[in-house]
Amino acid sequence: MSSIADNLQKIQQEIQCCTENAKRDVASVRLIAVSKTRSLDEVKAMASLGQNCFGENTIQDAMTKIPALNTSAVEWHFIGHLQSKKAGKIPGYFQWIHSVDSIKLAHKLSAAMFNKSSNAVLNCLIQVNVSGEESKFGLMPEEVKPYLQQVLDLNLPCLKWRGLMTIGVSGDDQQTRDAFSQLRILQQSCQQDFDIDTFDQLSMGMSNDYCIAIEEGATLVRVGTAIFGERK
Ligand SMILES: *Cc1c(COP(=O)(O)O)cnc(C)c1O
């Protein structure tokens, strides 16, 4: 059985390799270690190896780890579906949320952030259901621009719109690649149409498909199993 140190090193090397193949700067891709269901000790071990970016998909699971890790050097990303009534749990814990998918949630997040501190910033990604599978959360691709227009018009304080997120399709490599490519085209088109320089992030790619995602432009890859091992 390989240790998490070996796993982490292997993934860092693969990211290096994928970025070179894609003629991209290795610094343009950030690895998010998805620590959902993992213990505080596992997260601490990973942080001590220099991994400074973690992802969680439920508030409950995250709350037992974030305050206990007790270091401001670590950045936390909320990657799961969030009910708007739980938006108040985000400020002070998470710096990023990848799963914004409704006006109501955006309102609640903004209010909660402002409440905490009027100059706090939450980096927001809009989740997109590129494949159109019914089981998935997120906006349909054609809904993204109208949505972005709406939230920008609302001028919500404390929310910084950073890009798009998707969960890969469970199909073959070509279908996966097409979906990631579609997300990139949409993100670039939004960045241009709305003239937001900082709408430059693409969260796509997990343990099984992060190399394809990097080749298609991912800037944030969310990897759990390949780092920590199988979830129980
Ligand atoms: C669990 C999860 C991941 C990580 O998946 P692995 O296959 O374990 O790498 C990435 N993104 C989201 C949204 C997840 O829920």
The ligand as a Gaussian input file, in Angstrom:
#p B3LYP/6-31G(d) Opt

LIG

0 1
 C      -15.578000      13.657000      -4.110000
 C      -15.438000      14.745000      -5.090000
 C      -14.251000      14.901000      -5.817000
 C      -13.064000      13.937000      -5.699000
 O      -13.361000      12.735000      -6.303000
 P      -12.243000      11.571000      -6.432000
 O      -12.804000      10.694000      -7.482000
 O      -12.145000      10.917000      -5.098000
 O      -10.984000      12.225000      -6.842000
 C      -14.166000      15.969000      -6.687000
 N      -15.188000      16.833000      -6.854000
 C      -16.342000      16.729000      -6.172000
 C      -17.423000      17.728000      -6.391000
 C      -16.502000      15.678000      -5.277000
 O      -17.664000      15.564000      -4.595000

